[in-house]
Amino acid sequence: MTVVRKFSLSYDGAEDRIAWDAEDVDGGATRVWLTQRFCREFVAALLPRLPKPAAGDVAPEHEATVQGWEQAAAMSHFGKTPGVKVTAESTAGLVRAGHISPKRTGMTLAFDFGADQQRSIDLDVAAVRQMLSVMYDLHVVAGWPTDVWPTWITGSGPTETASALN
């Protein structure tokens, strides 16, 4: 398994897929393709794993508002790091499976592709929220259905760039 230190997301209209470009700790680049179907299932599996307000702290009818504040806070720290550069020699493949493993301060995301290849990255909760915002923006750019997305993401407005995340 190769550990990723930085990644970018972009939509490729010719492929009708999201490109997840990753740079590993040794500087190698990989491009894996995320299909619309994979993204919908991935997002649906990822959203329930985000921290929820503690029981009793927030009335259920206000949970979406609190999630919206958390989302806005995460996006306020969204940086302008240059995207990952892939070349013709970069490893590439179509994601066949994704794995989400919770951690104390966030989660590990791993993508299986190609012939027994995997890329994984540890993200804190703010980085997961940033990734979700960019993925939502890319869904809109692609014209893909957005019914899987909660209002606390769809109402956050587009990021300055709907094509990169690091």
N, C-alpha and C positions, 0 to 999 in steps of 0.2 A: 504494500500500500504506500502510495506517495502522499506526503503531507504538503498541503498548499499553504502558502503564506499570504497570498494576495489573489484576488479574482476580479473580473469585470463581467458585466452582462450587456448584451446588445441583441437587437432583433435583426434577423436577416430575412428580408422579404422574399428573396429568391428561393430560400430554403423553407420559408414559413416556419421558422424555428428560432428559439432563443439560443444564442451562443454563450456558453459559460467558459470564459477564457481564464485559465488558472496558471499561476507561476508558483513553482515549488521552491523549497528552501535552497535548492542548488541552482536556481535560476532557469530551469527548464520550463517550457510553456506547453500547455495542453489546451485543446479546444474540444469541449464536449457539447453535444447538441441536446437541447431539451425541447421535446415536442409539446404541442398544446395539451394533449392528453396527459402526458407525464406531469406537466406544470399544474394542471387542475388537481390531480391526485396528490401531488407533493404539497401544494398549498393547503389543501383540505386536511392533510395529515400534520402539517407544521403548525397551523393556527392554534389548535387546542393545546399545544405544548408550550405556548407562550405563558408567562406568569399571569395569573389572574389576581385581582384585588383580594386581599384576605377576607374570609367570610366574616360578616358582621361589620367590616370597615366601610363597605359601600353597598347601598341598596342595589338589588339586581337590576332595577330599571336604569341605574346610573353606570353600570359596568362598561357599556360602550363608550360613554363619555370619558371615563378614566383611561380606557384603552387608547382613545384618541389623543389624550394628553401625553401618554407614554410614547405614542407614535410620533407626535410632534416634537417631543424632547429628543428622541433618537435622531430625527431628521435635522434638528438644529446642530448636531455634531457631524453631519455628513460632510466628508472632506472632498478635496479636489485632487486626489492622488491620480497620477497618470494611469491610464488603463494598461492592461497586460497586452503585450505585443506578441502575436503568434506569427509563425513563418510557415513556409511550405514544409519544412522539416519537423514542425511541431507534431506531437502525438495528437490524434483526433479520433473521435468515435461518437456513436449515438448512445445516450444513457439508456441502460436497460432496467436499472433499479436504483433507488435512492434509499439511504438509511439515515434515520434521525436518532441520535443517542443523546439523552439529556445529560447535562453536567451541572455542577453546582452553580456556575455563573452564566450558563448559556446552554449550548448544545454542539455536538459534532455532527456535521453533515458529510456523508460519503456517497459518492456516485460510482456505480459499476458501469463499465462500458468496454467495448472491444473484447479481445480474448483475455479474459481474467485480469482486467486492469481496473484499478480503483484510484480515485483521488478523494482525499478527505480534508476537512478544515474545521478547526475549532472556532466558534463564533460566540461572542457575548450576546446578551439579549438585544442590546442596541444595534449591533451589526445585523442580527437576524431581522429586526424591524426595518432597517435600511434596505436590506436585500428584498424584503417583501414589497416595500414601496416602489423600488425600481422594477421589480417583476410586474407589479400592477400597471405601472406606466407603460411597460413594454406590451402587456396584454391590450391596453387601449390602442397603442400605436399599431399593433398587428390586427386590430379589429376582432380579437378573440372575445368570446363571452366572458363577462365579468361577474356572473352571478355567484361564484364561489367566494368572492371577496367581501369582507365585512364593511359596513359603512365607516368604521373608524379608520380604514385605509382609503377607501374610495373618496371620502370627503376631505382628505388631507391635502388635496391639490397636487399637481405634478411637481416632481423634483426639478431642479434647474436643468439637469440633463437626464433624459430618460434612456440613456444608453450606457451608463457605466456605474460600477460599484466596486469598491476596493475595501 
